[in-house]
Amino acid sequence: MMDNNQCDNKNKNSSKFFEKRELDEATLRAIAQKRFLTTREAAIYLGTTDGGIRNRVYRGQLEALRYHGRLMFRLADIDRLIESSSKRRSK
Protein backbone atom coordinates (compact mmCIF):
# COMPACT_ATOMS: atom_id res chain seq x y z
CA MET A 1 0.00 0.00 0.00
CA MET A 2 1.28 3.51 -0.85
CA ASP A 3 1.55 6.21 1.76
CA ASN A 4 0.62 9.84 1.09
CA ASN A 5 4.18 10.82 0.06
CA GLN A 6 4.31 8.07 -2.55
CA CYS A 7 0.93 9.12 -3.95
CA ASP A 8 2.03 12.76 -4.11
CA ASN A 9 5.25 11.79 -5.94
CA LYS A 10 3.30 9.65 -8.40
CA ASN A 11 0.89 12.51 -9.13
CA LYS A 12 3.78 14.97 -9.59
CA ASN A 13 5.50 12.64 -12.06
CA SER A 14 2.34 12.08 -14.10
CA SER A 15 1.62 15.82 -14.23
CA LYS A 16 5.18 16.42 -15.51
CA PHE A 17 4.49 13.91 -18.28
CA PHE A 18 1.36 15.77 -19.37
CA GLU A 19 3.09 19.16 -19.14
CA LYS A 20 5.84 17.87 -21.44
CA ARG A 21 3.21 16.53 -23.86
CA GLU A 22 1.45 19.90 -23.95
CA LEU A 23 4.78 21.61 -24.56
CA ASP A 24 5.42 19.27 -27.48
CA GLU A 25 2.02 20.17 -28.98
CA ALA A 26 2.83 23.87 -28.71
CA THR A 27 6.26 23.16 -30.18
CA LEU A 28 4.63 21.21 -33.00
CA ARG A 29 2.49 24.21 -33.95
CA ALA A 30 5.60 26.43 -33.99
CA ILE A 31 7.52 23.85 -36.01
CA ALA A 32 4.79 23.66 -38.64
CA GLN A 33 5.39 27.35 -39.39
CA LYS A 34 9.09 26.85 -40.19
CA ARG A 35 10.65 26.07 -43.55
CA PHE A 36 13.72 24.22 -42.20
CA LEU A 37 13.87 22.00 -39.12
CA THR A 38 16.66 20.75 -36.89
CA THR A 39 17.01 17.03 -36.15
CA ARG A 40 15.17 17.47 -32.83
CA GLU A 41 12.32 19.43 -34.44
CA ALA A 42 12.00 16.84 -37.22
CA ALA A 43 11.85 14.09 -34.60
CA ILE A 44 9.09 15.87 -32.69
CA TYR A 45 7.18 16.52 -35.93
CA LEU A 46 7.37 12.84 -36.95
CA GLY A 47 6.88 11.49 -33.44
CA THR A 48 10.19 9.65 -33.40
CA THR A 49 13.67 10.08 -31.94
CA ASP A 50 16.74 11.94 -33.16
CA GLY A 51 18.29 8.55 -33.95
CA GLY A 52 15.23 7.59 -35.99
CA ILE A 53 15.68 10.73 -38.09
CA ARG A 54 19.37 10.02 -38.62
CA ASN A 55 18.54 6.44 -39.64
CA ARG A 56 16.11 7.72 -42.28
CA VAL A 57 18.86 10.00 -43.61
CA TYR A 58 21.35 7.10 -43.68
CA ARG A 59 18.83 4.88 -45.54
CA GLY A 60 18.15 7.63 -48.07
CA GLN A 61 14.50 8.06 -47.03
CA LEU A 62 14.97 11.67 -45.95
CA GLU A 63 17.22 14.32 -47.47
CA ALA A 64 19.27 16.43 -45.07
CA LEU A 65 21.25 19.62 -45.56
CA ARG A 66 24.26 20.64 -43.52
CA TYR A 67 24.28 24.12 -42.00
CA HIS A 68 27.21 24.99 -39.72
CA GLY A 69 27.80 21.28 -39.14
CA ARG A 70 24.18 20.56 -38.19
CA LEU A 71 21.65 18.51 -40.08
CA MET A 72 18.69 20.54 -41.30
CA PHE A 73 15.54 19.26 -43.00
CA ARG A 74 13.06 20.91 -45.33
CA LEU A 75 9.54 20.70 -43.92
CA ALA A 76 8.29 19.93 -47.44
CA ASP A 77 10.61 16.86 -47.59
CA ILE A 78 9.27 15.60 -44.26
CA ASP A 79 5.67 16.09 -45.40
CA ARG A 80 6.52 14.18 -48.59
CA LEU A 81 7.93 11.33 -46.48
CA ILE A 82 4.68 11.19 -44.51
CA GLU A 83 2.57 11.17 -47.68
CA SER A 84 4.63 8.45 -49.35
CA SER A 85 4.46 6.34 -46.19
CA SER A 86 0.68 6.64 -46.01
CA LYS A 87 0.32 5.78 -49.72
CA ARG A 88 2.32 2.55 -49.21
CA ARG A 89 0.09 1.53 -46.31
CA SER A 90 -3.16 2.16 -48.18
CA LYS A 91 -2.23 -0.12 -51.10
ABEGO torsion letter per residue (X at the ends): XBBAAAAAAAAAAAAAAAAAAAAAAAAAAAAAABABBBAAAAAAAAGBBAAAAAAAAAAGABBBBBBGGBBBBBAAAAAAAAAAAAAAAAX
